[in-house]
Amino acid sequence: MRARARWLIWVAFASAAVACGTRTGLLVDEFAADSGSDAGVDARTTDAARDARPEASVDASIDAPKPFDASKPDVQIISDCPDASGTLIYLITSDDQLLSFYPPSLTFKTIGTIACPGAGNNGPFSMAVDHTGVAYVVFTDGSLYQVSTANASCKKTSFVPGQQGFTTFGMGFSADQNGDQLYVSQSIANGQFSKGLATIDTKTFKLNFISAFTPPTPRCELTGTGDGRLFAYWPNTQGSGSNIAQIDPKTANVNGVDPLIAGGPNDAFAFAFWGGDFWVFSSTGGPTTVTRFDPVTLKESTATSFGGTIVGAGVSTCAPQ
């Protein structure tokens, strides 16, 4: 574990926020030829680091969690990664577009438009991707769909919305000794804290509640890694800025928090961990800003932008750490 001096933050939450790595080779050649032809990309990229860290806002009534240590665990969890097909970040937009994003070249690629049976007027709320490249997308009515990241085909699962109060939720896969686990964080749009953390069995589609977050968090998105780490992202519910936290997947304890300048209470948001960095996708309802955050150096920078509203992100646990 590395000892690093960091800013501490914990926010007293009040108003609602709006909606969501790790091994094998990379698909560099596939994306190199497409680097200038992807729909919806704003090619304007800025690499300037945001040197000014946000001021800490500590709730004196609770113990503020320490900044998390994002160094890798000493013991790697074995994963049966088949190939490099899952080493991209996959994204879903508010208008049903399924995309891939390759961080080294900041390249978006359109896969297709999902047409999920029975969705009606409901739209995507959040997304996660397992290590084989299968995406799971929850819609605003709580229905859960499986989506192919190869061709955007979609089928409904047997998941029953509302299990233990979980209708809409943030999502992310993290690995353990038994393989990928789909973690979900219950989301509420009325300013209350999240009910907490749960898993969904992707064979039976039963939701298993773990615990409320300690300390409590508002609605948040999740991302995980092939070595068993789990992280959450949420924007501040007042003012501006956001937070990335390390979550204990067994207890739902918030073990550490790092503040970001990016984000705001009215954002649609998604995030993923890829190549040792966090990639945050935030939008106020129009174009999406892509923010890169290095948890070791604490460097935060605007990487690029996308012309639509991204509401979900998923990354395989076979992606590079």
Secondary structure in CASP SS format (residue, H / E / C, confidence):
PFRMAT SS
TARGET T0000
AUTHOR 0000-0000-0000
METHOD secondary structure of the structure
MODEL  1
M C 1.00
R C 1.00
A C 1.00
R C 1.00
A C 1.00
R C 1.00
W C 1.00
L C 1.00
I C 1.00
W C 1.00
V C 1.00
A C 1.00
F C 1.00
A C 1.00
S C 1.00
A C 1.00
A C 1.00
V C 1.00
A C 1.00
C C 1.00
G C 1.00
T C 1.00
R C 1.00
T C 1.00
G C 1.00
L C 1.00
L C 1.00
V H 1.00
D H 1.00
E H 1.00
F H 1.00
A H 1.00
A C 1.00
D C 1.00
S C 1.00
G C 1.00
S C 1.00
D C 1.00
A C 1.00
G C 1.00
V E 1.00
D E 1.00
A C 1.00
R C 1.00
T C 1.00
T C 1.00
D C 1.00
A C 1.00
A E 1.00
R C 1.00
D C 1.00
A C 1.00
R C 1.00
P C 1.00
E C 1.00
A C 1.00
S C 1.00
V C 1.00
D C 1.00
A C 1.00
S C 1.00
I C 1.00
D C 1.00
A C 1.00
P C 1.00
K C 1.00
P C 1.00
F C 1.00
D C 1.00
A C 1.00
S C 1.00
K C 1.00
P C 1.00
D C 1.00
V C 1.00
Q C 1.00
I C 1.00
I C 1.00
S C 1.00
D C 1.00
C C 1.00
P C 1.00
D C 1.00
A C 1.00
S C 1.00
G C 1.00
T C 1.00
L C 1.00
I E 1.00
Y E 1.00
L E 1.00
I E 1.00
T E 1.00
S C 1.00
D C 1.00
D C 1.00
Q E 1.00
L E 1.00
L E 1.00
S E 1.00
F E 1.00
Y E 1.00
P H 1.00
P H 1.00
S H 1.00
L C 1.00
T E 1.00
F E 1.00
K E 1.00
T E 1.00
I E 1.00
G E 1.00
T E 1.00
I C 1.00
A C 1.00
C C 1.00
P C 1.00
G C 1.00
A C 1.00
G C 1.00
N C 1.00
N C 1.00
G C 1.00
P E 1.00
F E 1.00
S E 1.00
M E 1.00
A E 1.00
V E 1.00
D C 1.00
H C 1.00
T C 1.00
G C 1.00
V E 1.00
A E 1.00
Y E 1.00
V E 1.00
V E 1.00
F E 1.00
T C 1.00
D C 1.00
G C 1.00
S C 1.00
L E 1.00
Y E 1.00
Q E 1.00
V E 1.00
S E 1.00
T C 1.00
A C 1.00
N C 1.00
A C 1.00
S C 1.00
C E 1.00
K E 1.00
K E 1.00
T C 1.00
S C 1.00
F C 1.00
V C 1.00
P C 1.00
G C 1.00
Q E 1.00
Q C 1.00
G C 1.00
F E 1.00
T C 1.00
T C 1.00
F E 1.00
G E 1.00
M E 1.00
G E 1.00
F E 1.00
S E 1.00
A E 1.00
D E 1.00
Q C 1.00
N C 1.00
G E 1.00
D E 1.00
Q E 1.00
L E 1.00
Y E 1.00
V E 1.00
S E 1.00
Q E 1.00
S C 1.00
I C 1.00
A C 1.00
N C 1.00
G C 1.00
Q C 1.00
F C 1.00
S C 1.00
K C 1.00
G C 1.00
L E 1.00
A E 1.00
T E 1.00
I E 1.00
D C 1.00
T C 1.00
K C 1.00
T C 1.00
F C 1.00
K C 1.00
L E 1.00
N E 1.00
F E 1.00
I E 1.00
S E 1.00
A C 1.00
F C 1.00
T E 1.00
P C 1.00
P C 1.00
T C 1.00
P C 1.00
R C 1.00
C C 1.00
E E 1.00
L E 1.00
T E 1.00
G E 1.00
T C 1.00
G C 1.00
D C 1.00
G C 1.00
R C 1.00
L E 1.00
F E 1.00
A E 1.00
Y E 1.00
W E 1.00
P E 1.00
N C 1.00
T C 1.00
Q C 1.00
G C 1.00
S C 1.00
G C 1.00
S E 1.00
N E 1.00
I E 1.00
A E 1.00
Q E 1.00
I E 1.00
D C 1.00
P C 1.00
K C 1.00
T C 1.00
A C 1.00
N E 1.00
V E 1.00
N E 1.00
G E 1.00
V E 1.00
D E 1.00
P E 1.00
L E 1.00
I C 1.00
A C 1.00
G C 1.00
G C 1.00
P C 1.00
N C 1.00
D C 1.00
A E 1.00
F E 1.00
A E 1.00
F E 1.00
A E 1.00
F E 1.00
W E 1.00
G C 1.00
G C 1.00
D E 1.00
F E 1.00
W E 1.00
V E 1.00
F E 1.00
S E 1.00
S E 1.00
T C 1.00
G C 1.00
G C 1.00
P C 1.00
T E 1.00
T E 1.00
V E 1.00
T E 1.00
R E 1.00
F E 1.00
D C 1.00
P C 1.00
V C 1.00
T C 1.00
L C 1.00
K C 1.00
E E 1.00
S E 1.00
T E 1.00
A E 1.00
T E 1.00
S E 1.00
F E 1.00
G C 1.00
G C 1.00
T C 1.00
I E 1.00
V E 1.00
G E 1.00
A E 1.00
G E 1.00
V E 1.00
S C 1.00
T C 1.00
C C 1.00
A C 1.00
P C 1.00
Q C 1.00
END
